[in-house]
């Protein structure tokens, strides 16, 4: 798998994280989170928040 394939898989995983964040991150989670990526997701506009989730998803697991 080349660099293009790795990037495609990376973005696909990010899209799944973005969908999961949209479905499962509540206002309570936003208020009590210690995860930086969730905080950014909660405190930015909808377009930017989804971009952050797609590109920055590994930081959720760190």
N, C-alpha and C positions, 0 to 999 in steps of 0.2 A: 504494500500500500504506500503510495507516494505522499508527498506533502499535501497535495490537494485532497486526497482521501482522508488523511488525518484531520485536516481542517474541517472537512464536511462532517465527519463524525463528531468532532468537538462542538460545532455549531448545532448539530441535531440534539446532542445531550443538553446544550444550553437552552434550546427551545423547550425541551421537556421540563427543565427547571423553571423556566419562565411561566409555563402553563401551570405547573404545580404551585408556584408562588402565588399566582393569581387566584387559584382555587382555595388554597389552604392557609395563606397568611391573613390573619384577622387583625383588627385594630388592637386587640389585646396583645397579640404577638408583636405588633409594631411598637407598642408602648413598653414592652418588657424584654425585647431582644438584646442579646449580647453579640450577635453576629453582625459584622459590618455590612455585608452584602444585603442582609434583610433590612437594615436601617436605611441604606441607600435606596433600596427598592421602595420602602415605605415613604420616603421623604423627597422623591423626585416625581416629575410628571410621568404620565403613563408611557409615553414613547421611550423616554430615557430609562425608566425603570426596567422595561423589558429588554432593552439593549444591554443594560448592566447585568441582568440575569443571564442573558445569552452568552455574553463575553466573559463575565467574571464568575461563572458557576463554580470553578474549583475552590474559590475562597470560602464558599459555604461549608466545605468539608474540612477546611484547615482549622 
